[in-house]
Amino acid sequence: MAQKKRFILSIDGGGIRGLIPLRLLETLESRLSQRGVSTPLHQIFDLMAGSSTGGLIAAGLSAPRPGGSAGAPAASITELRSFFERDAREIFKSSISARLARTVTSSLGLFDETYDSRPLERMLKERFGWTSMASGLTHLVLTAYDLEQRKAVFLTNGVESSGSRPDDYYFWQAVRATTATPSYFEPARVENLSRRREEALIDGTVFMKDPTLAAYLEARNLGWGDDEIVILSLGTGRAPSRSFLYKDAVGWGALGWLQPSKGAPLMSILADAQSQTTSDQASQLFAELPNVSYHRLDGELPAEAEDIDNARPGNIITLNGAADRVIRDNTVFLDSFADMIAAHVDNSESDAETPDLVHAA
């Protein structure tokens, strides 16, 4: 009998560029269907991890659907694709009048966020309801940063092998936190259900755009052995490095480094550097841990598709084209990975093994 495998899904942050890993998952689902596997992704992946937009996707696939049939996820791949291709326009909408108002009231737009967070919060509440992470359908890791405690936060829902239990949060608030990108959205005020206190959290991409290593460490905390672990890490596209000239940067000052009209240089540099560093370190680490099966899929983006908030129809077409290229370049791997999953999934069982999750009292 084949040894049990623990499949882990890790998804990078990247705003609207989350359409790329979503298309990869859509293709994987299709390849699995061709092999007679109809098992939902939350029963295939024993752990999902995401930063920012990756956290939104991971939560959508692993949270229970409010009022839905038992075991149904909050969002299907099709519904998530619709969110990125259509609904995101409402979230990343900033009218001329709104921009003018911000310019007048916030000193050239430097002291206020680019987008109103209310449309995003409304959509998250509609999708997730008031379910908490303790009710998740699989293990989950979302990244965020606590402004008041000044520390990185990993929002999880699994009982560690030591017996330690993580704090619980409402799903919609956890997603709001991991997507609260500085200069784009206001910080998220979330309720820590376990400690009965409020916390101010922001997007986890300020310290970890690629959550692969966080996912691996969570797997180890759960007591999983290296020889069980299979990691699929999905990027949101590598854009050509935007050059920031010395003659421009030298005059930016503290505010210029964060100015959205300049592409929020500090956030862009931090995110790109972290993603590249994590990917390189993960490749080196897992090369030294040969029992861990690690796979990274990412691809090149055209320069015009770099922005994380460009939800215009033309850019959606560009992102889908980029996703098509990643799929085409990795078709052999996607087939082999689908074969690996099919070999470890028993479709005859109606229910997957219940993960060892925290349950609300």
Secondary structure, DSSP 8 states (H G I E B T S, - for coil): -----EEEEEE---GGGGHHHHHHHHHHHHHHHHTT----HHHHEEEEEESTHHHHHHHHHHSB-TTS-TT-BS--HHHHHHIIIIIHHHHT---HHHHHHHHHHTTTTTSS-SS-SHHHHHHHHHHHTT-BGGG-SSEEEEEEEETTTTEEEEEE-B--TT------BBHHHHHHHHT--TTTS--EEEEETTTTEEEEEEEGGGT-SS-HHHHHHHHHHTT--GGGEEEEEE---B-------HHHHTTTHHHHTT-GGGT-HHHHHHHHHHHHHHHHHHHHHHHH-TTSEEEEE--B--GGG--TT--SHHHHHHHHHHHHHHHHHTHHHHHHHHHHHHHH--TT-SS-----B----
